[in-house]
Amino acid sequence: MHIREGAIAGYAKKAGCGIEAAARHFRYHALVRTARRWGISTIITAHHADDHLETFLMRLVRGGSLGSLAGISALRTLDKNSGVRVLRPLLQIERRELHDYAEKKGLVWSEDSTNEETVFLRNRVRHLLIPHLDSQFPSWRQSVIGYASQIGNAEVFLRTCANERMQALQRESRGGPALALELFRKEPAVVRQAILELFLQSLAIGHHVGHRALRNLDGAIARGALKAEAGGYEFDLSEGLIRLRGRAHFSSAPGPAAHRFA
């Protein structure tokens, strides 16, 4: 796939993400488009154990939700409309094992030319942090994989619980979905935030609201605010419901009941 010069940087600026994330968007878009063209349901990638560890460390230093520390998922749906999914069967195998196998079988190993550049966070983690951890803490890899697995299992349980609770909380208001406020407040904090995340995803705006904004939105609801803003969207909390009003209209002099979160 050939991408016109500047397209990835332009997308990164528009989406408010890094170059790596923007390139990943284009890469998976190309894979999904090709799969749909040929009627393929499953894409298999060669993500390996080293990628898994790097992702864990990157998300740890960046901060975010606990669920993100589960690392790279072994199976994920890429396109809901067509059902195209990605499968990653090599997450338990280290990079050196794959390299040795390829060499033994006479396969040509392809290396991305940017992999040596430490301007990207992943490469700094790969070339600076991981060698230090390897030299100072020999068992750290097994420890991280163990933690990531436990977090992944806990995340599955939490999302299952949140899905069930959200169904009980769902209401309809003014032709749109809403959540029953008082019932929502009775849930444990970790379940409330998971419900909010699922609710925003159902509204197709979940990718705009980060973990910090999600947590602060939950805090505003718990404090009895009449309205709140998160990720550039405004929520009405005044009628016993949590309801999306639409995009926030920012002003330099917000009212006393308004809570604004980035």
MARKERO-105830 format. One record per residue (C-alpha): residue in three letters; residue number from 1; x, y, z. Coordinates in nm, 2 decimals, decimal comma. Layout:
% residues N
REC/ALA/NUM/X/Y/Z
...
***
This chain:
% residues 262
REC/MET/1/0,00/0,00/0,00
REC/HIS/2/0,14/0,34/-0,10
REC/ILE/3/0,05/0,64/0,12
REC/ARG/4/0,09/0,99/-0,01
REC/GLU/5/0,36/1,19/0,16
REC/GLY/6/0,23/1,38/0,47
REC/ALA/7/-0,09/1,18/0,50
REC/ILE/8/0,02/1,00/0,82
REC/ALA/9/0,15/1,32/0,99
REC/GLY/10/-0,17/1,50/0,88
REC/TYR/11/-0,39/1,22/1,04
REC/ALA/12/-0,18/1,23/1,36
REC/LYS/13/-0,24/1,60/1,39
REC/LYS/14/-0,61/1,58/1,32
REC/ALA/15/-0,66/1,28/1,56
REC/GLY/16/-0,43/1,42/1,83
REC/CYS/17/-0,21/1,10/1,83
REC/GLY/18/0,15/1,02/1,77
REC/ILE/19/0,31/0,92/1,44
REC/GLU/20/0,33/0,56/1,54
REC/ALA/21/-0,04/0,54/1,63
REC/ALA/22/-0,13/0,72/1,30
REC/ALA/23/0,08/0,47/1,10
REC/ARG/24/-0,08/0,18/1,28
REC/HIS/25/-0,42/0,32/1,18
REC/PHE/26/-0,32/0,32/0,81
REC/ARG/27/-0,16/-0,02/0,84
REC/TYR/28/-0,47/-0,19/0,99
REC/HIS/29/-0,70/0,00/0,75
REC/ALA/30/-0,50/-0,15/0,46
REC/LEU/31/-0,52/-0,50/0,61
REC/VAL/32/-0,90/-0,48/0,67
REC/ARG/33/-0,96/-0,34/0,32
REC/THR/34/-0,76/-0,63/0,17
REC/ALA/35/-0,93/-0,89/0,38
REC/ARG/36/-1,28/-0,76/0,28
REC/ARG/37/-1,18/-0,75/-0,08
REC/TRP/38/-1,08/-1,12/-0,07
REC/GLY/39/-1,35/-1,24/0,17
REC/ILE/40/-1,09/-1,32/0,45
REC/SER/41/-1,22/-1,32/0,80
REC/THR/42/-0,90/-1,35/1,00
REC/ILE/43/-0,57/-1,16/0,98
REC/ILE/44/-0,27/-1,32/1,15
REC/THR/45/0,02/-1,10/1,27
REC/ALA/46/0,36/-1,19/1,40
REC/HIS/47/0,35/-0,99/1,72
REC/HIS/48/0,57/-1,17/1,97
REC/ALA/49/0,66/-1,17/2,34
REC/ASP/50/0,90/-0,88/2,31
REC/ASP/51/0,63/-0,67/2,16
REC/HIS/52/0,40/-0,77/2,45
REC/LEU/53/0,66/-0,66/2,71
REC/GLU/54/0,73/-0,33/2,53
REC/THR/55/0,36/-0,25/2,51
REC/PHE/56/0,32/-0,31/2,88
REC/LEU/57/0,61/-0,09/2,97
REC/MET/58/0,50/0,19/2,73
REC/ARG/59/0,15/0,20/2,88
REC/LEU/60/0,29/0,18/3,23
REC/VAL/61/0,50/0,50/3,19
REC/ARG/62/0,23/0,68/2,99
REC/GLY/63/-0,04/0,61/3,24
REC/GLY/64/-0,40/0,52/3,17
REC/SER/65/-0,65/0,25/3,26
REC/LEU/66/-0,55/-0,06/3,44
REC/GLY/67/-0,69/-0,27/3,16
REC/SER/68/-0,44/-0,13/2,92
REC/LEU/69/-0,16/-0,31/3,11
REC/ALA/70/-0,30/-0,64/2,99
REC/GLY/71/-0,07/-0,57/2,69
REC/ILE/72/-0,15/-0,69/2,34
REC/SER/73/-0,47/-0,89/2,30
REC/ALA/74/-0,44/-1,23/2,13
REC/LEU/75/-0,76/-1,18/1,94
REC/ARG/76/-0,95/-0,86/1,85
REC/THR/77/-1,22/-0,76/1,61
REC/LEU/78/-1,09/-0,50/1,37
REC/ASP/79/-1,41/-0,43/1,17
REC/LYS/80/-1,75/-0,49/1,33
REC/ASN/81/-1,94/-0,45/1,00
REC/SER/82/-1,75/-0,73/0,82
REC/GLY/83/-1,64/-0,92/1,13
REC/VAL/84/-1,27/-0,91/1,02
REC/ARG/85/-1,05/-0,99/1,32
REC/VAL/86/-0,68/-1,01/1,40
REC/LEU/87/-0,52/-1,31/1,56
REC/ARG/88/-0,18/-1,30/1,72
REC/PRO/89/-0,06/-1,66/1,80
REC/LEU/90/0,31/-1,58/1,87
REC/LEU/91/0,27/-1,36/2,18
REC/GLN/92/0,44/-1,63/2,39
REC/ILE/93/0,75/-1,66/2,17
REC/GLU/94/1,05/-1,43/2,20
REC/ARG/95/1,18/-1,23/1,91
REC/ARG/96/1,52/-1,41/1,91
REC/GLU/97/1,34/-1,75/1,88
REC/LEU/98/1,16/-1,63/1,57
REC/HIS/99/1,48/-1,48/1,42
REC/ASP/100/1,67/-1,81/1,48
REC/TYR/101/1,38/-2,01/1,32
REC/ALA/102/1,37/-1,78/1,02
REC/GLU/103/1,75/-1,81/0,98
REC/LYS/104/1,74/-2,19/1,01
REC/LYS/105/1,47/-2,21/0,75
REC/GLY/106/1,64/-1,97/0,51
REC/LEU/107/1,37/-1,71/0,54
REC/VAL/108/1,45/-1,35/0,48
REC/TRP/109/1,41/-1,14/0,80
REC/SER/110/1,26/-0,80/0,73
REC/GLU/111/1,35/-0,52/0,97
REC/ASP/112/1,18/-0,18/0,98
REC/SER/113/1,43/0,09/0,91
REC/THR/114/1,30/0,30/1,19
REC/ASN/115/1,35/0,04/1,46
REC/GLU/116/1,69/0,18/1,56
REC/GLU/117/1,57/0,54/1,60
REC/THR/118/1,52/0,63/1,97
REC/VAL/119/1,30/0,92/1,88
REC/PHE/120/1,00/0,69/1,93
REC/LEU/121/0,90/0,58/2,28
REC/ARG/122/0,88/0,21/2,18
REC/ASN/123/1,24/0,22/2,05
REC/ARG/124/1,36/0,39/2,37
REC/VAL/125/1,19/0,12/2,57
REC/ARG/126/1,34/-0,15/2,35
REC/HIS/127/1,70/-0,02/2,33
REC/LEU/128/1,74/0,16/2,66
REC/LEU/129/1,50/0,04/2,93
REC/ILE/130/1,47/-0,33/2,85
REC/PRO/131/1,85/-0,40/2,83
REC/HIS/132/1,89/-0,23/3,17
REC/LEU/133/1,60/-0,44/3,32
REC/ASP/134/1,76/-0,76/3,17
REC/SER/135/2,09/-0,68/3,33
REC/GLN/136/1,96/-0,58/3,67
REC/PHE/137/1,64/-0,79/3,72
REC/PRO/138/1,68/-1,13/3,54
REC/SER/139/1,32/-1,25/3,61
REC/TRP/140/1,14/-0,93/3,53
REC/ARG/141/1,00/-1,06/3,20
REC/GLN/142/0,82/-1,36/3,36
REC/SER/143/0,69/-1,12/3,63
REC/VAL/144/0,54/-0,87/3,38
REC/ILE/145/0,38/-1,15/3,17
REC/GLY/146/0,23/-1,29/3,49
REC/TYR/147/0,09/-0,95/3,59
REC/ALA/148/-0,04/-0,88/3,24
REC/SER/149/-0,22/-1,21/3,23
REC/GLN/150/-0,38/-1,15/3,57
REC/ILE/151/-0,49/-0,80/3,46
REC/GLY/152/-0,63/-0,94/3,14
REC/ASN/153/-0,84/-1,19/3,33
REC/ALA/154/-0,96/-0,93/3,58
REC/GLU/155/-1,05/-0,70/3,29
REC/VAL/156/-1,26/-0,97/3,12
REC/PHE/157/-1,45/-1,02/3,44
REC/LEU/158/-1,50/-0,65/3,50
REC/ARG/159/-1,63/-0,59/3,15
REC/THR/160/-1,87/-0,88/3,18
REC/CYS/161/-2,00/-0,74/3,51
REC/ALA/162/-2,02/-0,39/3,37
REC/ASN/163/-2,21/-0,51/3,06
REC/GLU/164/-2,47/-0,69/3,28
REC/ARG/165/-2,51/-0,39/3,51
REC/MET/166/-2,53/-0,14/3,22
REC/GLN/167/-2,83/-0,34/3,08
REC/ALA/168/-3,01/-0,29/3,41
REC/LEU/169/-2,93/0,08/3,41
REC/GLN/170/-3,02/0,17/3,05
REC/ARG/171/-3,31/0,40/2,99
REC/GLU/172/-3,43/0,61/2,70
REC/SER/173/-3,46/0,99/2,72
REC/ARG/174/-3,56/1,22/2,44
REC/GLY/175/-3,50/0,95/2,18
REC/GLY/176/-3,15/0,87/2,30
REC/PRO/177/-2,99/0,63/2,54
REC/ALA/178/-2,93/0,72/2,90
REC/LEU/179/-2,83/0,56/3,24
REC/ALA/180/-3,04/0,57/3,56
REC/LEU/181/-2,84/0,80/3,79
REC/GLU/182/-2,93/0,67/4,13
REC/LEU/183/-2,87/0,31/4,04
REC/PHE/184/-2,54/0,40/3,88
REC/ARG/185/-2,42/0,58/4,20
REC/LYS/186/-2,48/0,25/4,40
REC/GLU/187/-2,22/0,06/4,20
REC/PRO/188/-1,86/0,03/4,32
REC/ALA/189/-1,63/0,29/4,17
REC/VAL/190/-1,44/0,04/3,94
REC/VAL/191/-1,77/-0,09/3,80
REC/ARG/192/-1,91/0,27/3,75
REC/GLN/193/-1,61/0,37/3,54
REC/ALA/194/-1,63/0,05/3,34
REC/ILE/195/-2,00/0,12/3,28
REC/LEU/196/-1,92/0,47/3,17
REC/GLU/197/-1,66/0,35/2,93
REC/LEU/198/-1,90/0,10/2,77
REC/PHE/199/-2,18/0,36/2,76
REC/LEU/200/-1,96/0,61/2,58
REC/GLN/201/-1,85/0,34/2,34
REC/SER/202/-2,21/0,27/2,26
REC/LEU/203/-2,25/0,64/2,18
REC/ALA/204/-1,94/0,61/1,95
REC/ILE/205/-1,75/0,87/2,14
REC/GLY/206/-1,55/0,64/2,38
REC/HIS/207/-1,22/0,70/2,19
REC/HIS/208/-1,25/1,08/2,26
REC/VAL/209/-1,26/1,03/2,64
REC/GLY/210/-0,94/0,92/2,82
REC/HIS/211/-0,91/0,74/3,15
REC/ARG/212/-0,85/1,06/3,35
REC/ALA/213/-1,15/1,23/3,20
REC/LEU/214/-1,36/0,92/3,26
REC/ARG/215/-1,26/0,91/3,63
REC/ASN/216/-1,33/1,28/3,67
REC/LEU/217/-1,67/1,25/3,50
REC/ASP/218/-1,75/0,97/3,75
REC/GLY/219/-1,64/1,20/4,03
REC/ALA/220/-1,87/1,48/3,91
REC/ILE/221/-2,16/1,24/3,90
REC/ALA/222/-2,08/1,12/4,25
REC/ARG/223/-2,07/1,48/4,38
REC/GLY/224/-2,42/1,55/4,25
REC/ALA/225/-2,32/1,79/3,96
REC/LEU/226/-2,61/1,89/3,73
REC/LYS/227/-2,39/1,87/3,42
REC/ALA/228/-2,04/1,77/3,33
REC/GLU/229/-1,80/1,78/3,04
REC/ALA/230/-1,56/1,52/2,93
REC/GLY/231/-1,35/1,47/2,61
REC/GLY/232/-1,52/1,77/2,45
REC/TYR/233/-1,88/1,64/2,52
REC/GLU/234/-2,14/1,76/2,76
REC/PHE/235/-2,35/1,54/2,98
REC/ASP/236/-2,68/1,63/3,14
REC/LEU/237/-2,72/1,49/3,49
REC/SER/238/-3,02/1,70/3,60
REC/GLU/239/-3,32/1,46/3,54
REC/GLY/240/-3,21/1,15/3,73
REC/LEU/241/-3,03/1,03/3,42
REC/ILE/242/-2,69/1,04/3,27
REC/ARG/243/-2,75/1,17/2,92
REC/LEU/244/-2,53/1,29/2,64
REC/ARG/245/-2,63/1,64/2,53
REC/GLY/246/-2,37/1,68/2,25
REC/ARG/247/-2,05/1,86/2,19
REC/ALA/248/-1,95/2,10/2,47
REC/HIS/249/-1,98/2,47/2,40
REC/PHE/250/-1,68/2,61/2,58
REC/SER/251/-1,68/2,95/2,73
REC/SER/252/-1,44/3,16/2,94
REC/ALA/253/-1,69/3,19/3,22
REC/PRO/254/-1,85/2,85/3,30
REC/GLY/255/-2,14/2,83/3,54
REC/PRO/256/-2,08/2,70/3,89
REC/ALA/257/-2,24/2,36/3,82
REC/ALA/258/-2,02/2,29/3,52
REC/HIS/259/-1,73/2,06/3,54
REC/ARG/260/-1,48/2,05/3,25
REC/PHE/261/-1,24/1,77/3,19
REC/ALA/262/-0,98/1,71/2,93
***
